[in-house]
Amino acid sequence: MDASKDISRLIEIMVALRDPETGCPWDIVQTFETIKPYTIEEAYEVADAIERKDPDDLCDELGDLLLQVVYHARIAEEAGQFSFGDVVEAVTRKMIRRHPHVFARSDELTPEAVKLQWDEIKAEEKRERAERRARRGITEDFKAGFLGSVQRSQPALTEALKLQQKAAHVGFDWSEAEPILDKIEEEIGELREALRGGRKDKVADELGDLIFALANIGRHVDADPEDALRGTNTKFRRRFNHIETELQKSGETLYGATLERMEALWQAAKLGER
């Protein structure tokens, strides 16, 4: 089988990989749930390639993300739910419906008017979808109420920020950053208490509260916590790489070095950045 620019070839490959008799043993046993983490990971890989301004990697990562769409669609088709063609039809119908100023009439709209029109059509689609799901007996309580428009299908940190921003619209918010620091200290105390209690579920609950409070102060000081954490991740990589490099120069290894030795090298790396 040869490579091709035709999407049908990718679909054929997925069918072959999932063939119960001649397919790949790993691919055959995968489900929506087992490949979900890979789908999320590939989306982040796309974002990373964009941030690095690497068009070659972006092309490659977009292909990996497209593969995930084909994968999910194939699993659904095997279960008699929907096919890749249905996915394409659904999104093309949605785009045509949400852009009547392009596909249905020649009215010239301002960007602001287009955004308002988009939101109105999207809200109508959500109502229709909710009605369809209700007819099938599917309920989603988290979509009810004032916070219902905040989607859960996004990174938890992003969801936390949007929940806080939404609540702030009706005045449920701190007036300044200082009280949030007190809240953070309170949450740290509760986390300490949970750790002493030894209950994993309680520890996880209090840890979540602490992270939520940290996200809140980031919002108040106009420092996106996702970007802030990504910057810290980069800093950690850089400093740890310094530890590894210096150990190698001395004929040592990461596994053989003591914590004290690595901490000293960490502090040296930190000092060198000032």
PyRosetta script that sets phi, psi and omega in degrees:
from pyrosetta import init, pose_from_sequence

init()
pose = pose_from_sequence("MDASKDISRLIEIMVALRDPETGCPWDIVQTFETIKPYTIEEAYEVADAIERKDPDDLCDELGDLLLQVVYHARIAEEAGQFSFGDVVEAVTRKMIRRHPHVFARSDELTPEAVKLQWDEIKAEEKRERAERRARRGITEDFKAGFLGSVQRSQPALTEALKLQQKAAHVGFDWSEAEPILDKIEEEIGELREALRGGRKDKVADELGDLIFALANIGRHVDADPEDALRGTNTKFRRRFNHIETELQKSGETLYGATLERMEALWQAAKLGER")
pose.set_psi(1, 131.8)
pose.set_omega(1, -178.0)
pose.set_phi(2, -99.2)
pose.set_psi(2, 157.4)
pose.set_omega(2, 175.7)
pose.set_phi(3, -70.4)
pose.set_psi(3, 157.4)
pose.set_omega(3, -177.9)
pose.set_phi(4, -155.5)
pose.set_psi(4, 156.5)
pose.set_omega(4, 174.4)
pose.set_phi(5, -86.6)
pose.set_psi(5, -3.3)
pose.set_omega(5, -179.8)
pose.set_phi(6, -84.5)
pose.set_psi(6, 128.4)
pose.set_omega(6, -178.3)
pose.set_phi(7, -60.5)
pose.set_psi(7, -26.1)
pose.set_omega(7, -178.8)
pose.set_phi(8, -62.9)
pose.set_psi(8, -28.9)
pose.set_omega(8, 179.2)
pose.set_phi(9, -67.6)
pose.set_psi(9, -40.1)
pose.set_omega(9, 178.2)
pose.set_phi(10, -63.9)
pose.set_psi(10, -39.3)
pose.set_omega(10, 177.8)
pose.set_phi(11, -64.7)
pose.set_psi(11, -40.5)
pose.set_omega(11, 177.5)
pose.set_phi(12, -61.6)
pose.set_psi(12, -41.4)
pose.set_omega(12, 179.3)
pose.set_phi(13, -61.8)
pose.set_psi(13, -43.0)
pose.set_omega(13, -179.6)
pose.set_phi(14, -66.0)
pose.set_psi(14, -38.4)
pose.set_omega(14, 176.7)
pose.set_phi(15, -60.9)
pose.set_psi(15, -42.6)
pose.set_omega(15, -179.8)
pose.set_phi(16, -66.3)
pose.set_psi(16, -40.9)
pose.set_omega(16, -179.4)
pose.set_phi(17, -64.8)
pose.set_psi(17, -32.0)
pose.set_omega(17, -176.5)
pose.set_phi(18, -93.9)
pose.set_psi(18, 1.8)
pose.set_omega(18, -179.7)
pose.set_phi(19, -60.6)
pose.set_psi(19, 123.6)
pose.set_omega(19, -176.0)
pose.set_phi(20, -58.5)
pose.set_psi(20, -25.7)
pose.set_omega(20, -175.5)
pose.set_phi(21, -103.4)
pose.set_psi(21, -39.3)
pose.set_omega(21, -174.5)
pose.set_phi(22, -116.3)
pose.set_psi(22, 1.5)
pose.set_omega(22, -176.4)
pose.set_phi(23, -79.4)
pose.set_psi(23, -174.1)
pose.set_omega(23, 179.5)
pose.set_phi(24, -79.2)
pose.set_psi(24, 127.3)
pose.set_omega(24, -178.6)
pose.set_phi(25, -54.2)
pose.set_psi(25, -37.0)
pose.set_omega(25, -179.4)
pose.set_phi(26, -71.8)
pose.set_psi(26, -46.5)
pose.set_omega(26, -177.4)
pose.set_phi(27, -64.7)
pose.set_psi(27, -34.4)
pose.set_omega(27, -176.3)
pose.set_phi(28, -61.8)
pose.set_psi(28, -38.1)
pose.set_omega(28, -172.6)
pose.set_phi(29, -89.0)
pose.set_psi(29, -2.4)
pose.set_omega(29, -177.4)
pose.set_phi(30, -72.7)
pose.set_psi(30, 152.2)
pose.set_omega(30, 178.7)
pose.set_phi(31, -130.0)
pose.set_psi(31, 175.4)
pose.set_omega(31, 175.2)
pose.set_phi(32, -52.5)
pose.set_psi(32, -45.4)
pose.set_omega(32, -174.4)
pose.set_phi(33, -67.5)
pose.set_psi(33, -40.2)
pose.set_omega(33, -175.1)
pose.set_phi(34, -74.0)
pose.set_psi(34, -28.8)
pose.set_omega(34, -179.4)
pose.set_phi(35, -96.3)
pose.set_psi(35, -5.6)
pose.set_omega(35, 178.2)
pose.set_phi(36, -55.1)
pose.set_psi(36, -45.6)
pose.set_omega(36, 179.6)
pose.set_phi(37, -59.7)
pose.set_psi(37, -34.5)
pose.set_omega(37, 179.1)
pose.set_phi(38, -69.0)
pose.set_psi(38, -35.6)
pose.set_omega(38, 178.5)
pose.set_phi(39, -62.4)
pose.set_psi(39, -45.7)
pose.set_omega(39, 178.5)
pose.set_phi(40, -63.7)
pose.set_psi(40, -43.8)
pose.set_omega(40, -179.2)
pose.set_phi(41, -60.4)
pose.set_psi(41, -42.2)
pose.set_omega(41, -178.9)
pose.set_phi(42, -66.5)
pose.set_psi(42, -34.1)
pose.set_omega(42, 176.8)
pose.set_phi(43, -63.6)
pose.set_psi(43, -39.9)
pose.set_omega(43, 177.6)
pose.set_phi(44, -68.2)
pose.set_psi(44, -34.0)
pose.set_omega(44, 177.8)
pose.set_phi(45, -64.0)
pose.set_psi(45, -37.5)
pose.set_omega(45, 176.6)
pose.set_phi(46, -63.1)
pose.set_psi(46, -46.8)
pose.set_omega(46, 180.0)
pose.set_phi(47, -60.8)
pose.set_psi(47, -39.8)
pose.set_omega(47, -179.8)
pose.set_phi(48, -64.5)
pose.set_psi(48, -42.0)
pose.set_omega(48, 179.5)
pose.set_phi(49, -64.1)
pose.set_psi(49, -36.1)
pose.set_omega(49, 177.6)
pose.set_phi(50, -66.2)
pose.set_psi(50, -44.3)
pose.set_omega(50, -179.6)
pose.set_phi(51, -63.8)
pose.set_psi(51, -33.6)
pose.set_omega(51, 180.0)
pose.set_phi(52, -84.2)
pose.set_psi(52, -3.0)
pose.set_omega(52, -179.8)
pose.set_phi(53, 53.9)
pose.set_psi(53, 47.7)
pose.set_omega(53, -178.8)
pose.set_phi(54, -113.9)
pose.set_psi(54, 95.0)
pose.set_omega(54, -175.9)
pose.set_phi(55, -63.4)
pose.set_psi(55, -33.2)
pose.set_omega(55, 179.1)
pose.set_phi(56, -64.9)
pose.set_psi(56, -46.9)
pose.set_omega(56, 177.8)
pose.set_phi(57, -65.1)
pose.set_psi(57, -37.5)
pose.set_omega(57, -179.8)
pose.set_phi(58, -61.6)
pose.set_psi(58, -43.7)
pose.set_omega(58, 177.5)
pose.set_phi(59, -59.1)
pose.set_psi(59, -45.2)
pose.set_omega(59, -178.5)
pose.set_phi(60, -66.0)
pose.set_psi(60, -44.2)
pose.set_omega(60, -177.3)
pose.set_phi(61, -70.6)
pose.set_psi(61, -34.3)
pose.set_omega(61, 175.0)
pose.set_phi(62, -62.8)
pose.set_psi(62, -35.8)
pose.set_omega(62, 175.7)
pose.set_phi(63, -63.4)
pose.set_psi(63, -43.0)
pose.set_omega(63, 178.5)
pose.set_phi(64, -62.8)
pose.set_psi(64, -38.6)
pose.set_omega(64, 179.3)
pose.set_phi(65, -68.9)
pose.set_psi(65, -39.4)
pose.set_omega(65, 176.5)
pose.set_phi(66, -62.0)
pose.set_psi(66, -38.0)
pose.set_omega(66, 177.6)
pose.set_phi(67, -58.5)
pose.set_psi(67, -38.8)
pose.set_omega(67, 179.0)
pose.set_phi(68, -62.6)
pose.set_psi(68, -40.0)
pose.set_omega(68, 178.1)
pose.set_phi(69, -63.1)
pose.set_psi(69, -45.1)
pose.set_omega(69, 179.0)
pose.set_phi(70, -63.4)
pose.set_psi(70, -38.6)
pose.set_omega(70, -179.2)
pose.set_phi(71, -61.8)
pose.set_psi(71, -51.8)
pose.set_omega(71, 179.9)
pose.set_phi(72, -60.7)
pose.set_psi(72, -42.0)
pose.set_omega(72, -178.9)
pose.set_phi(73, -63.8)
pose.set_psi(73, -37.4)
pose.set_omega(73, 180.0)
pose.set_phi(74, -67.3)
pose.set_psi(74, -42.9)
pose.set_omega(74, 177.8)
pose.set_phi(75, -60.4)
pose.set_psi(75, -42.0)
pose.set_omega(75, 179.5)
pose.set_phi(76, -65.3)
pose.set_psi(76, -40.3)
pose.set_omega(76, -179.7)
pose.set_phi(77, -64.9)
pose.set_psi(77, -39.3)
pose.set_omega(77, 177.6)
pose.set_phi(78, -62.2)
pose.set_psi(78, -29.6)
pose.set_omega(78, -180.0)
pose.set_phi(79, -89.9)
pose.set_psi(79, 1.7)
pose.set_omega(79, 179.4)
pose.set_phi(80, 74.4)
pose.set_psi(80, 26.6)
pose.set_omega(80, -176.2)
pose.set_phi(81, -97.3)
pose.set_psi(81, -56.8)
pose.set_omega(81, 177.1)
pose.set_phi(82, -163.5)
pose.set_psi(82, 167.7)
pose.set_omega(82, -178.8)
pose.set_phi(83, -119.9)
pose.set_psi(83, 174.8)
pose.set_omega(83, 177.0)
pose.set_phi(84, -60.3)
pose.set_psi(84, -38.3)
pose.set_omega(84, 177.6)
pose.set_phi(85, -60.1)
pose.set_psi(85, -36.8)
pose.set_omega(85, 177.8)
pose.set_phi(86, -65.8)
pose.set_psi(86, -37.5)
pose.set_omega(86, 178.0)
pose.set_phi(87, -62.3)
pose.set_psi(87, -46.6)
pose.set_omega(87, -179.5)
pose.set_phi(88, -63.8)
pose.set_psi(88, -43.5)
pose.set_omega(88, 179.9)
pose.set_phi(89, -62.5)
pose.set_psi(89, -40.7)
pose.set_omega(89, -178.3)
pose.set_phi(90, -63.7)
pose.set_psi(90, -44.4)
pose.set_omega(90, -176.6)
pose.set_phi(91, -74.9)
pose.set_psi(91, -33.0)
pose.set_omega(91, 176.8)
pose.set_phi(92, -68.7)
pose.set_psi(92, -39.3)
pose.set_omega(92, 176.7)
pose.set_phi(93, -61.7)
pose.set_psi(93, -42.4)
pose.set_omega(93, -179.3)
pose.set_phi(94, -63.2)
pose.set_psi(94, -44.8)
pose.set_omega(94, -178.2)
pose.set_phi(95, -66.4)
pose.set_psi(95, -38.5)
pose.set_omega(95, 178.7)
pose.set_phi(96, -66.4)
pose.set_psi(96, -42.4)
pose.set_omega(96, -179.0)
pose.set_phi(97, -66.4)
pose.set_psi(97, -37.2)
pose.set_omega(97, -176.5)
pose.set_phi(98, -82.0)
pose.set_psi(98, -5.6)
pose.set_omega(98, 179.4)
pose.set_phi(99, -126.0)
pose.set_psi(99, 57.5)
pose.set_omega(99, 179.0)
pose.set_phi(100, -62.9)
pose.set_psi(100, -24.9)
pose.set_omega(100, 179.3)
pose.set_phi(101, -70.9)
pose.set_psi(101, -13.8)
pose.set_omega(101, 178.1)
pose.set_phi(102, -104.0)
pose.set_psi(102, -44.2)
pose.set_omega(102, -170.8)
pose.set_phi(103, -103.7)
pose.set_psi(103, -13.9)
pose.set_omega(103, -175.5)
pose.set_phi(104, -118.1)
pose.set_psi(104, -27.0)
pose.set_omega(104, 179.9)
pose.set_phi(105, -151.3)
pose.set_psi(105, 166.8)
pose.set_omega(105, -174.0)
pose.set_phi(106, -102.7)
pose.set_psi(106, 15.2)
pose.set_omega(106, -179.4)
pose.set_phi(107, -58.9)
pose.set_psi(107, 136.9)
pose.set_omega(107, 175.5)
pose.set_phi(108, -91.1)
pose.set_psi(108, 117.7)
pose.set_omega(108, -178.0)
pose.set_phi(109, -113.8)
pose.set_psi(109, 149.6)
pose.set_omega(109, 174.7)
pose.set_phi(110, -75.0)
pose.set_psi(110, 159.8)
pose.set_omega(110, 176.8)
pose.set_phi(111, -55.1)
pose.set_psi(111, -35.2)
pose.set_omega(111, 179.7)
pose.set_phi(112, -67.3)
pose.set_psi(112, -41.0)
pose.set_omega(112, 179.6)
pose.set_phi(113, -67.7)
pose.set_psi(113, -37.2)
pose.set_omega(113, 177.7)
pose.set_phi(114, -63.4)
pose.set_psi(114, -42.5)
pose.set_omega(114, 179.5)
pose.set_phi(115, -62.5)
pose.set_psi(115, -43.3)
pose.set_omega(115, 178.9)
pose.set_phi(116, -63.3)
pose.set_psi(116, -43.4)
pose.set_omega(116, 178.8)
pose.set_phi(117, -62.2)
pose.set_psi(117, -42.9)
pose.set_omega(117, 178.5)
pose.set_phi(118, -58.5)
pose.set_psi(118, -47.0)
pose.set_omega(118, -178.5)
pose.set_phi(119, -62.8)
pose.set_psi(119, -40.1)
pose.set_omega(119, -179.8)
pose.set_phi(120, -65.2)
pose.set_psi(120, -43.9)
pose.set_omega(120, -180.0)
pose.set_phi(121, -67.3)
pose.set_psi(121, -40.5)
pose.set_omega(121, 179.4)
pose.set_phi(122, -63.2)
pose.set_psi(122, -40.3)
pose.set_omega(122, 178.2)
pose.set_phi(123, -64.0)
pose.set_psi(123, -39.3)
pose.set_omega(123, 177.5)
pose.set_phi(124, -64.1)
pose.set_psi(124, -41.2)
pose.set_omega(124, 177.9)
pose.set_phi(125, -62.9)
pose.set_psi(125, -39.1)
pose.set_omega(125, 179.3)
pose.set_phi(126, -63.8)
pose.set_psi(126, -40.4)
pose.set_omega(126, 178.2)
pose.set_phi(127, -63.4)
pose.set_psi(127, -44.0)
pose.set_omega(127, 179.4)
pose.set_phi(128, -63.3)
pose.set_psi(128, -40.7)
pose.set_omega(128, 179.4)
pose.set_phi(129, -65.6)
pose.set_psi(129, -40.7)
pose.set_omega(129, 178.6)
pose.set_phi(130, -62.0)
pose.set_psi(130, -39.4)
pose.set_omega(130, 178.5)
pose.set_phi(131, -64.8)
pose.set_psi(131, -41.5)
pose.set_omega(131, 178.9)
pose.set_phi(132, -63.6)
pose.set_psi(132, -43.7)
pose.set_omega(132, -179.3)
pose.set_phi(133, -66.7)
pose.set_psi(133, -36.3)
pose.set_omega(133, 178.7)
pose.set_phi(134, -65.1)
pose.set_psi(134, -38.5)
pose.set_omega(134, 178.4)
pose.set_phi(135, -64.0)
pose.set_psi(135, -28.1)
pose.set_omega(135, 178.5)
pose.set_phi(136, -90.6)
pose.set_psi(136, 4.0)
pose.set_omega(136, 177.7)
pose.set_phi(137, 79.4)
pose.set_psi(137, 18.4)
pose.set_omega(137, -179.8)
pose.set_phi(138, -97.6)
pose.set_psi(138, 121.8)
pose.set_omega(138, 179.2)
pose.set_phi(139, -117.7)
pose.set_psi(139, 144.8)
pose.set_omega(139, 178.5)
pose.set_phi(140, -133.7)
pose.set_psi(140, 90.4)
pose.set_omega(140, -176.1)
pose.set_phi(141, -60.8)
pose.set_psi(141, -31.2)
pose.set_omega(141, -176.8)
pose.set_phi(142, -67.6)
pose.set_psi(142, -14.3)
pose.set_omega(142, 179.0)
pose.set_phi(143, -89.2)
pose.set_psi(143, -1.9)
pose.set_omega(143, 179.8)
pose.set_phi(144, -86.7)
pose.set_psi(144, 160.9)
pose.set_omega(144, 174.0)
pose.set_phi(145, 79.7)
pose.set_psi(145, -173.6)
pose.set_omega(145, -173.5)
pose.set_phi(146, -62.7)
pose.set_psi(146, -34.6)
pose.set_omega(146, -177.7)
pose.set_phi(147, -88.6)
pose.set_psi(147, 4.7)
pose.set_omega(147, -175.4)
pose.set_phi(148, -62.4)
pose.set_psi(148, -23.0)
pose.set_omega(148, -177.9)
pose.set_phi(149, -79.7)
pose.set_psi(149, -11.3)
pose.set_omega(149, 178.3)
pose.set_phi(150, -82.6)
pose.set_psi(150, 112.4)
pose.set_omega(150, -174.7)
pose.set_phi(151, -72.0)
pose.set_psi(151, 142.7)
pose.set_omega(151, 175.4)
pose.set_phi(152, -85.2)
pose.set_psi(152, -15.0)
pose.set_omega(152, -176.0)
pose.set_phi(153, -83.4)
pose.set_psi(153, 59.3)
pose.set_omega(153, 178.3)
pose.set_phi(154, -156.5)
pose.set_psi(154, 164.7)
pose.set_omega(154, 179.2)
pose.set_phi(155, -53.4)
pose.set_psi(155, 142.2)
pose.set_omega(155, -175.0)
pose.set_phi(156, -57.7)
pose.set_psi(156, -36.4)
pose.set_omega(156, -179.4)
pose.set_phi(157, -66.1)
pose.set_psi(157, -40.4)
pose.set_omega(157, 177.4)
pose.set_phi(158, -66.8)
pose.set_psi(158, -41.0)
pose.set_omega(158, 177.8)
pose.set_phi(159, -61.1)
pose.set_psi(159, -42.2)
pose.set_omega(159, 179.5)
pose.set_phi(160, -59.1)
pose.set_psi(160, -45.1)
pose.set_omega(160, -180.0)
pose.set_phi(161, -61.9)
pose.set_psi(161, -43.6)
pose.set_omega(161, -177.5)
pose.set_phi(162, -69.8)
pose.set_psi(162, -35.0)
pose.set_omega(162, 174.9)
pose.set_phi(163, -63.3)
pose.set_psi(163, -43.5)
pose.set_omega(163, 179.8)
pose.set_phi(164, -65.2)
pose.set_psi(164, -42.0)
pose.set_omega(164, 179.6)
pose.set_phi(165, -64.0)
pose.set_psi(165, -40.7)
pose.set_omega(165, -179.8)
pose.set_phi(166, -65.1)
pose.set_psi(166, -46.1)
pose.set_omega(166, 180.0)
pose.set_phi(167, -64.2)
pose.set_psi(167, -32.7)
pose.set_omega(167, -179.2)
pose.set_phi(168, -64.5)
pose.set_psi(168, -25.3)
pose.set_omega(168, -179.4)
pose.set_phi(169, -63.0)
pose.set_psi(169, -25.1)
pose.set_omega(169, -179.8)
pose.set_phi(170, -108.6)
pose.set_psi(170, 16.9)
pose.set_omega(170, 174.8)
pose.set_phi(171, 88.4)
pose.set_psi(171, 2.1)
pose.set_omega(171, 178.6)
pose.set_phi(172, -85.8)
pose.set_psi(172, 82.2)
pose.set_omega(172, -173.0)
pose.set_phi(173, -163.6)
pose.set_psi(173, 159.4)
pose.set_omega(173, 173.8)
pose.set_phi(174, -74.6)
pose.set_psi(174, 146.0)
pose.set_omega(174, -179.9)
pose.set_phi(175, -80.3)
pose.set_psi(175, -22.3)
pose.set_omega(175, 179.3)
pose.set_phi(176, -154.0)
pose.set_psi(176, 173.3)
pose.set_omega(176, -173.6)
pose.set_phi(177, -77.1)
pose.set_psi(177, -31.4)
pose.set_omega(177, -172.8)
pose.set_phi(178, -55.4)
pose.set_psi(178, -47.1)
pose.set_omega(178, 179.3)
pose.set_phi(179, -61.7)
pose.set_psi(179, -25.3)
pose.set_omega(179, 179.4)
pose.set_phi(180, -68.9)
pose.set_psi(180, -32.6)
pose.set_omega(180, 176.3)
pose.set_phi(181, -62.4)
pose.set_psi(181, -39.3)
pose.set_omega(181, 175.8)
pose.set_phi(182, -63.3)
pose.set_psi(182, -39.3)
pose.set_omega(182, 178.7)
pose.set_phi(183, -63.8)
pose.set_psi(183, -40.2)
pose.set_omega(183, 178.9)
pose.set_phi(184, -62.5)
pose.set_psi(184, -43.4)
pose.set_omega(184, 178.2)
pose.set_phi(185, -63.3)
pose.set_psi(185, -37.0)
pose.set_omega(185, 176.9)
pose.set_phi(186, -63.5)
pose.set_psi(186, -43.4)
pose.set_omega(186, -179.6)
pose.set_phi(187, -66.8)
pose.set_psi(187, -35.7)
pose.set_omega(187, 176.7)
pose.set_phi(188, -62.6)
pose.set_psi(188, -41.8)
pose.set_omega(188, 177.8)
pose.set_phi(189, -61.3)
pose.set_psi(189, -41.6)
pose.set_omega(189, 179.5)
pose.set_phi(190, -68.5)
pose.set_psi(190, -33.1)
pose.set_omega(190, 176.7)
pose.set_phi(191, -67.5)
pose.set_psi(191, -41.9)
pose.set_omega(191, 177.1)
pose.set_phi(192, -58.5)
pose.set_psi(192, -44.1)
pose.set_omega(192, -179.6)
pose.set_phi(193, -63.7)
pose.set_psi(193, -41.0)
pose.set_omega(193, 179.1)
pose.set_phi(194, -65.1)
pose.set_psi(194, -38.5)
pose.set_omega(194, 177.8)
pose.set_phi(195, -63.3)
pose.set_psi(195, -38.7)
pose.set_omega(195, 178.0)
pose.set_phi(196, -67.2)
pose.set_psi(196, -31.1)
pose.set_omega(196, 179.5)
pose.set_phi(197, -73.6)
pose.set_psi(197, -24.7)
pose.set_omega(197, 175.3)
pose.set_phi(198, 77.9)
pose.set_psi(198, 10.2)
pose.set_omega(198, 178.5)
pose.set_phi(199, -92.3)
pose.set_psi(199, 118.0)
pose.set_omega(199, -175.7)
pose.set_phi(200, -62.7)
pose.set_psi(200, -39.0)
pose.set_omega(200, -178.9)
pose.set_phi(201, -65.1)
pose.set_psi(201, -38.4)
pose.set_omega(201, 179.0)
pose.set_phi(202, -70.5)
pose.set_psi(202, -39.0)
pose.set_omega(202, 177.4)
pose.set_phi(203, -61.3)
pose.set_psi(203, -45.7)
pose.set_omega(203, 179.7)
pose.set_phi(204, -62.6)
pose.set_psi(204, -39.0)
pose.set_omega(204, 179.6)
pose.set_phi(205, -63.4)
pose.set_psi(205, -46.3)
pose.set_omega(205, -179.5)
pose.set_phi(206, -70.2)
pose.set_psi(206, -34.0)
pose.set_omega(206, 176.3)
pose.set_phi(207, -63.0)
pose.set_psi(207, -41.0)
pose.set_omega(207, 177.4)
pose.set_phi(208, -61.6)
pose.set_psi(208, -41.3)
pose.set_omega(208, 178.1)
pose.set_phi(209, -61.9)
pose.set_psi(209, -40.2)
pose.set_omega(209, -179.8)
pose.set_phi(210, -65.5)
pose.set_psi(210, -45.2)
pose.set_omega(210, 179.6)
pose.set_phi(211, -63.4)
pose.set_psi(211, -39.2)
pose.set_omega(211, 178.7)
pose.set_phi(212, -61.0)
pose.set_psi(212, -42.1)
pose.set_omega(212, 179.3)
pose.set_phi(213, -67.1)
pose.set_psi(213, -38.9)
pose.set_omega(213, 177.9)
pose.set_phi(214, -64.2)
pose.set_psi(214, -39.0)
pose.set_omega(214, 177.1)
pose.set_phi(215, -63.6)
pose.set_psi(215, -36.2)
pose.set_omega(215, -178.3)
pose.set_phi(216, -64.8)
pose.set_psi(216, -43.3)
pose.set_omega(216, 179.9)
pose.set_phi(217, -69.7)
pose.set_psi(217, -31.6)
pose.set_omega(217, 175.1)
pose.set_phi(218, -60.5)
pose.set_psi(218, -41.4)
pose.set_omega(218, 178.6)
pose.set_phi(219, -63.3)
pose.set_psi(219, -40.1)
pose.set_omega(219, -176.9)
pose.set_phi(220, -71.1)
pose.set_psi(220, -29.5)
pose.set_omega(220, -179.7)
pose.set_phi(221, -99.8)
pose.set_psi(221, 11.9)
pose.set_omega(221, 176.9)
pose.set_phi(222, 59.6)
pose.set_psi(222, 41.0)
pose.set_omega(222, 175.1)
pose.set_phi(223, -123.7)
pose.set_psi(223, 103.8)
pose.set_omega(223, -177.9)
pose.set_phi(224, -58.2)
pose.set_psi(224, 118.9)
pose.set_omega(224, -175.8)
pose.set_phi(225, -62.3)
pose.set_psi(225, -30.8)
pose.set_omega(225, 177.7)
pose.set_phi(226, -64.7)
pose.set_psi(226, -46.7)
pose.set_omega(226, 178.2)
pose.set_phi(227, -66.1)
pose.set_psi(227, -39.1)
pose.set_omega(227, 179.8)
pose.set_phi(228, -62.6)
pose.set_psi(228, -44.1)
pose.set_omega(228, 179.9)
pose.set_phi(229, -67.8)
pose.set_psi(229, -37.1)
pose.set_omega(229, 177.9)
pose.set_phi(230, -63.3)
pose.set_psi(230, -38.4)
pose.set_omega(230, 176.8)
pose.set_phi(231, -64.8)
pose.set_psi(231, -40.0)
pose.set_omega(231, 177.3)
pose.set_phi(232, -66.1)
pose.set_psi(232, -38.4)
pose.set_omega(232, 176.9)
pose.set_phi(233, -59.5)
pose.set_psi(233, -43.2)
pose.set_omega(233, 178.5)
pose.set_phi(234, -63.2)
pose.set_psi(234, -42.6)
pose.set_omega(234, 179.0)
pose.set_phi(235, -62.6)
pose.set_psi(235, -41.5)
pose.set_omega(235, 179.0)
pose.set_phi(236, -63.1)
pose.set_psi(236, -43.3)
pose.set_omega(236, 177.9)
pose.set_phi(237, -58.3)
pose.set_psi(237, -45.3)
pose.set_omega(237, -176.6)
pose.set_phi(238, -64.0)
pose.set_psi(238, -46.4)
pose.set_omega(238, -178.3)
pose.set_phi(239, -70.1)
pose.set_psi(239, -37.8)
pose.set_omega(239, 179.1)
pose.set_phi(240, -69.4)
pose.set_psi(240, -34.6)
pose.set_omega(240, 176.4)
pose.set_phi(241, -63.7)
pose.set_psi(241, -33.9)
pose.set_omega(241, 175.7)
pose.set_phi(242, -63.0)
pose.set_psi(242, -43.2)
pose.set_omega(242, 177.8)
pose.set_phi(243, -58.6)
pose.set_psi(243, -48.6)
pose.set_omega(243, -178.1)
pose.set_phi(244, -62.1)
pose.set_psi(244, -43.9)
pose.set_omega(244, -178.5)
pose.set_phi(245, -64.2)
pose.set_psi(245, -45.2)
pose.set_omega(245, -178.8)
pose.set_phi(246, -66.6)
pose.set_psi(246, -36.4)
pose.set_omega(246, 177.6)
pose.set_phi(247, -65.2)
pose.set_psi(247, -41.2)
pose.set_omega(247, 179.4)
pose.set_phi(248, -63.4)
pose.set_psi(248, -38.2)
pose.set_omega(248, 178.5)
pose.set_phi(249, -61.8)
pose.set_psi(249, -30.7)
pose.set_omega(249, -178.5)
pose.set_phi(250, -94.0)
pose.set_psi(250, 7.1)
pose.set_omega(250, -179.2)
pose.set_phi(251, 74.0)
pose.set_psi(251, 19.1)
pose.set_omega(251, 179.5)
pose.set_phi(252, -103.8)
pose.set_psi(252, 170.1)
pose.set_omega(252, 177.9)
pose.set_phi(253, -126.3)
pose.set_psi(253, 162.1)
pose.set_omega(253, 177.2)
pose.set_phi(254, -61.7)
pose.set_psi(254, -39.3)
pose.set_omega(254, -177.6)
pose.set_phi(255, -71.1)
pose.set_psi(255, -26.8)
pose.set_omega(255, -177.2)
pose.set_phi(256, -92.8)
pose.set_psi(256, -15.8)
pose.set_omega(256, -177.2)
pose.set_phi(257, -77.8)
pose.set_psi(257, 145.7)
pose.set_omega(257, 176.9)
pose.set_phi(258, -79.5)
pose.set_psi(258, 163.0)
pose.set_omega(258, 177.6)
pose.set_phi(259, -62.3)
pose.set_psi(259, -38.9)
pose.set_omega(259, 179.8)
pose.set_phi(260, -61.7)
pose.set_psi(260, -41.5)
pose.set_omega(260, 179.4)
pose.set_phi(261, -64.4)
pose.set_psi(261, -45.2)
pose.set_omega(261, -179.5)
pose.set_phi(262, -67.5)
pose.set_psi(262, -36.8)
pose.set_omega(262, 179.2)
pose.set_phi(263, -64.6)
pose.set_psi(263, -38.7)
pose.set_omega(263, 178.6)
pose.set_phi(264, -63.3)
pose.set_psi(264, -41.4)
pose.set_omega(264, 178.4)
pose.set_phi(265, -68.5)
pose.set_psi(265, -35.2)
pose.set_omega(265, 176.7)
pose.set_phi(266, -61.6)
pose.set_psi(266, -46.9)
pose.set_omega(266, 179.9)
pose.set_phi(267, -64.2)
pose.set_psi(267, -34.0)
pose.set_omega(267, 177.1)
pose.set_phi(268, -66.0)
pose.set_psi(268, -41.6)
pose.set_omega(268, 177.8)
pose.set_phi(269, -64.0)
pose.set_psi(269, -42.3)
pose.set_omega(269, 179.3)
pose.set_phi(270, -62.6)
pose.set_psi(270, -42.1)
pose.set_omega(270, 179.4)
pose.set_phi(271, -65.4)
pose.set_psi(271, -36.7)
pose.set_omega(271, -178.7)
pose.set_phi(272, -68.7)
pose.set_psi(272, -18.4)
pose.set_omega(272, -179.7)
pose.set_phi(273, -84.2)
pose.set_psi(273, -12.8)
pose.set_omega(273, -176.6)
pose.set_phi(274, -78.9)
pose.dump_pdb("model.pdb")
